């Protein structure tokens, strides 16, 4: 059981580098880059997980296949 208000998951199996680029794009848009240790910057304001997922679909080569697999379940969440 997950105690999180929001969950990002794929609705079908995706095993490709495209989904890795998608995930990295979501992390970058949320300012959660892997390996980057950054302090919270109040000037960035709130960042929406839903918006980050929606914008990251464009980075996929197969945006209507691989890019359409990730969906956001739950309530909209802001970081």
C-alpha positions in Angstrom: 0.0 0.0 0.0 1.3 3.4 -1.0 0.9 6.4 1.4 1.6 8.9 -1.3 -1.0 11.3 -2.7 0.4 10.9 -6.2 1.8 7.9 -8.2 3.4 8.0 -11.6 3.2 4.6 -13.3 3.1 3.0 -16.8 -0.2 1.6 -17.9 1.6 -1.0 -20.1 5.1 -2.5 -20.2 7.8 -0.2 -21.5 11.4 -1.4 -21.8 13.3 1.2 -23.8 15.8 4.0 -23.5 12.9 6.3 -24.4 11.4 5.8 -21.0 14.7 6.5 -19.3 14.9 9.8 -21.2 11.3 10.5 -20.1 12.1 9.9 -16.4 15.2 12.1 -16.6 13.2 14.8 -18.2 10.6 14.6 -15.4 13.3 14.8 -12.7 15.0 17.8 -14.5 11.6 19.6 -14.7 11.0 19.0 -11.0 14.6 20.1 -10.3 15.4 16.6 -8.9 18.3 15.7 -11.2 20.2 12.6 -10.3 23.6 13.4 -8.8 22.7 17.1 -8.3 22.5 18.1 -4.7 20.7 21.4 -4.7 19.1 23.3 -2.0 15.4 24.2 -2.3 15.1 27.5 -4.2 12.0 29.5 -3.2 12.3 31.6 -6.4 11.4 28.5 -8.5 8.0 28.4 -6.9 5.8 25.3 -6.9 6.4 22.7 -9.6 3.6 20.4 -10.6 4.3 16.7 -11.1 1.4 16.5 -13.6 2.8 19.3 -15.7 6.3 17.8 -15.6 4.9 14.4 -16.9 2.8 16.1 -19.6 5.8 18.2 -20.9 8.1 15.2 -20.8 6.0 13.2 -23.2 7.5 15.3 -26.0 11.0 14.1 -25.3 10.2 10.5 -26.3 10.9 9.4 -29.9 7.6 7.4 -29.8 5.6 9.9 -28.0 2.2 8.3 -28.8 3.4 4.8 -27.7 6.2 5.2 -25.1 5.3 8.7 -24.1 1.6 7.8 -23.5 2.4 4.9 -21.1 3.2 7.0 -18.0 0.1 8.3 -16.2 -0.4 10.1 -12.9 -2.7 8.5 -10.4 -4.1 10.4 -7.4 -4.3 14.1 -6.7 -2.2 16.8 -8.4 1.0 17.3 -6.4 3.3 20.3 -6.2 7.0 20.3 -5.1 
